[in-house]
Amino acid sequence: MVTKQRKKFPFYIVVFLAPAVIIYTIIMIYPLLASLGLSFFSRTSDNQYVFAGFSNYVTLFTDSFYMPRILGALKNNVIFSLIHLVIQNAIALLLAALVASKGRLRNFYRTVIFMPTVLSFVIIGFVWNLILNPLWGVSESILQAVNLGYLFKPWLGLPDTALITVSLISVWQFMGIPMILLYASLIGIPEELMEAANVDGANGWQSFWKIKFPLLLPTVGVVMILTFVGNFNAFDLIYTMKGANAGPEFATDILGTLFYRTFFGQQLQLGNINMGATVAAVMFLIILTGVLFYVFFWQRRVQNYEM
């Protein structure tokens, strides 16, 4: 009998992976675990940490000070994310389909659409604050030029419109990322499929929804989960445009700004690292739930569809 020798373990893989794993653990895994650990402790009057169990979570959702802020931030975060999931990704799909069509200027259009994504949050926030300013901004003049001046309002200063306005600015800034991902998938679809559809008498609309879109479903899933995670982690643009208090009257307050105020303190609110860590843990659990839903439902359904 010929005995097969067991292959030696490829230790070179460990050598190549070790630096990345160590760095990722130091800057990502350890801070995450440390933050989760802080949420289960509280500080006494003599600056000693004692184990508090889930009392910080109970306080966050029942205390008269924290409860309105966490529920308001959750509501605003859901609205903020839904605007991106629906409006941003729908427009990105349309733009990707238009850019993928043959034409001389498609490289120019692709660059122009993606350009806001690489700009700084500070630049984006400052420029849009100037544009929408009711005193010296140009938005009112532009609307008056097309006989729509009656529609102008101080959108960033009204509680009813501030969140939607900031959300649409964020949509404009990050439109390029889903557009590029969907565009890359569209140009990878074989032309033979489209030619066969044309021979069978399908028009452009039917070809897109019956052939191209089903082939785009894996990329659509990736775009949706990236949008979900990115917007439940959002902070920079709202902080730049509306400050840590996310005004007016906390109308633009999301989990990221609530975490910042709770952890570091702001104006009359003292910082509390344990409660701040609790807010961060809530953010992590929401994002983890969304990712698990994507992995176990969307991705599995798409794989079954492709088979």
Buried (B, 14 or more C-beta within 10 A) or exposed (E): EEEEEEEEEEEEEEEEEEEEEEEEEEEEEEEBEEBBEBBBBBBEEEEEEEEBEEBBBEBBEEBEEBEEBBEBBBEBBBBBBEBBBEBBBEBBBEBBBBBBEEEEEBEEBBEEBBEBBEEEBEEBBEEBBEEBBEEEBEBBEEBEEEEEEEEBBBBBBBEEBBBBBBBBBBBBBBBBBBBBBBBEBBEEBEEEEBEEBEEEEBEEEEBBEEBBBEBBBBBBBBBBBBBBBBBBBBBBBBBBBBBBBBBBEBBBBBBBBBBBBBBBBBEEBEEBBBBBBBBBBBBBEBBEEBEEEBEEEBBEEBEEEEE
